[in-house]
Amino acid sequence: MALHRTQVAIVGGGMVGLALACALAKAGRKVAVIERDANAGQLPEQATQRVSAINLAAQQWLTDIGAWQHLPSERLGAYQGMHVWDHDSFGEIIFNADDVDLPSLGTILENAVLTAALWQQAEQLGVTLYAGASIAAVEYHENDATIQLETGDVILAQLVVAADGARSKLREQVGTPVIHRDYQQAGVVATIRTSEPHNGIARQAFLPGGPLALLPLADPHMCSIVWSAPLLEAERLCALSEAEFNKELNVASNQCLGLLSVQSEREQFPLTMRYAQKWVYGRQVLVGDAAHTIHPLAGQGVNLGFGDAHLLAHEITELGTLNGLFDSQQLQRALRRYERARKAAAVRHIATMEGFHQLFTNRNPLVKLSRSIGLQFVNQAKPLKDYFLRQANQLD
Ligand SMILES: Cc1cc2nc3c(=O)[nH]c(=O)nc-3n(C[C@H](O)[C@H](O)[C@H](O)COP(=O)(O)OP(=O)(O)OC[C@H]3O[C@@H](n4cnc5c(N)ncnc54)[C@H](O)[C@@H]3O)c2cc1C
């Protein structure tokens, strides 16, 4: 049995937990990351299905903490525009990076590729990394917390960060109440080939059952799709033969990129909004999906998590220490400031996604007409479009 002392122990080596670890280690803090996946940090040779749209502000911060530099350029799909339309009407909206003097609107990349880059950077910065580690018990005391691993090893930390995702065990263990909304939808995720080049445009069609997103990958003829649909419909889409699925996909996409054909397995993910009502519990604090999950229709979930990590890293870095120890009262005040600011950001995003979801799944003809007029109005009102673009590119 080994005893390891650290200032901050992060449970969960996903994108958010690792980014926080890099930011803290870069600022000189002692950090450990505990990740249950034994293959954590390995760059998958073959393309993987789960991708995220990383906005420019998050991209800049990931560069500042030294992780973006580790990404293989051949797996980065920068996108310069967004085209959103209502499948059933004339409503559409087009965003261009040029319109707001930005080089791009962000980058589409595989979650596993970004995780591998972050892992590599964390290693270089001296973070203690535990891969394939299972937690046997976590105990909180007045001045520290002990994390016992199944191996018998013990980590003694002054702060425990729960970055263990939507079904956070750490959050559950302390009985944190969570506001929960099941959209009764799943996102069907797959990689597709397009006969027309995507030209770096992210596309999204609002269908009666939910949005279909076509996210441009590094290859000009490859996209990742997220097709949100009611649960039974999503199950049906996954069970179709490739030929039948392609037929339905081509109808749903209105052949906006010519002929589309699926190139990968189809996987489905249930879509749920979650919001933890308490983010700080003594020496435990929540970040990323452990604190909130939102509908993926605006591709903001992990960007919101990076906003959490950015502010929490700042608050912890600003704290004074005596012999490496945080002052308990200062630590609590810092955690409260973090909680207040980030809860407000999460609620803003949740409310926006709820609004979009209600608006686009409403089949009332009057609502459909007003939403088409609304989309056309926003499309022609440059200041409003600029506002939406800037919002999407803030680390908040
Ligand atoms: C279909 C779909 C599409 C999406 N598209 C986008 C997008 O385009 N843009 C965007 O910004 N967001 C998107 N999101 C949201 C995004 O995927 C999440 O917000 C993001 O993955 C959250 O990262 P995280 O690090 O907080 O949590 P996770 O990615 O869930 O990572 C948690 C980590 O903790 C580990 N872990 C869990 N329990 C334990 C334990 N007990 N001990 C040790 N380790 C543990 C897990 O193995 C995992 O590595 C999408 C989500 C879905 C469902």
The ligand as a Gaussian input file, in Angstrom:
#p B3LYP/6-31G(d) Opt

LIG

0 1
 C      -24.493000      12.809000     -28.520000
 C      -23.692000      13.864000     -27.844000
 C      -22.999000      14.827000     -28.601000
 C      -22.286000      15.848000     -27.986000
 N      -21.649000      16.795000     -28.746000
 C      -21.000000      17.828000     -28.142000
 C      -20.368000      18.880000     -28.905000
 O      -20.387000      18.892000     -30.137000
 N      -19.735000      19.893000     -28.234000
 C      -19.708000      19.937000     -26.877000
 O      -19.158000      20.903000     -26.311000
 N      -20.254000      18.943000     -26.125000
 C      -20.907000      17.906000     -26.719000
 N      -21.477000      16.915000     -25.966000
 C      -21.292000      16.937000     -24.509000
 C      -19.907000      16.408000     -24.122000
 O      -19.687000      15.126000     -24.692000
 C      -19.788000      16.333000     -22.599000
 O      -20.184000      17.578000     -22.057000
 C      -18.350000      16.036000     -22.171000
 O      -17.934000      14.762000     -22.621000
 C      -18.220000      16.100000     -20.653000
 O      -16.878000      15.886000     -20.282000
 P      -16.519000      15.491000     -18.798000
 O      -15.018000      15.367000     -18.774000
 O      -17.181000      16.411000     -17.836000
 O      -17.219000      14.086000     -18.555000
 P      -16.958000      12.687000     -19.288000
 O      -16.583000      12.883000     -20.702000
 O      -18.144000      11.851000     -19.007000
 O      -15.684000      12.096000     -18.519000
 C      -15.798000      11.531000     -17.236000
 C      -14.582000      10.644000     -17.001000
 O      -14.637000      10.133000     -15.678000
 C      -14.318000       8.752000     -15.680000
 N      -14.977000       8.171000     -14.498000
 C      -16.307000       8.040000     -14.264000
 N      -16.503000       7.488000     -13.053000
 C      -15.289000       7.269000     -12.498000
 C      -14.852000       6.726000     -11.268000
 N      -15.700000       6.284000     -10.340000
 N      -13.530000       6.645000     -11.037000
 C      -12.633000       7.079000     -11.956000
 N      -12.994000       7.607000     -13.148000
 C      -14.303000       7.709000     -13.429000
 C      -14.865000       8.249000     -17.016000
 O      -14.222000       7.058000     -17.427000
 C      -14.534000       9.424000     -17.934000
 O      -13.251000       9.322000     -18.475000
 C      -22.211000      15.900000     -26.561000
 C      -22.874000      14.927000     -25.789000
 C      -23.623000      13.933000     -26.422000
 C      -24.359000      12.916000     -25.573000

